[in-house]
Amino acid sequence: MAVIKTIDLVGVSTESWRDAAHKALGEATKTLRNVEGFTVLETSAVVEDGDISEYHTHVRIRFRITR
């Protein structure tokens, strides 16, 4: 029987939402095995002086539980 577990993370980047998603995935794969994919749940940004200073990407990481 297969079981898929999920965790939510928010990646942060000064470059782009895509880079923020890559950073979240990179952190997840440091400690999780069997990562199978992720879903982008939301994107947002921090604005300072009229410009985007940080991109935030909220992702749900999926990984398979094994014995």
Secondary structure by P-SEA (a helix, b strand, c coil): cbbbbbbbbbbbbcccaaaaaaaaaaaaaccccccccccccbbbbbbccccccbbbbbbbbbbbbcc
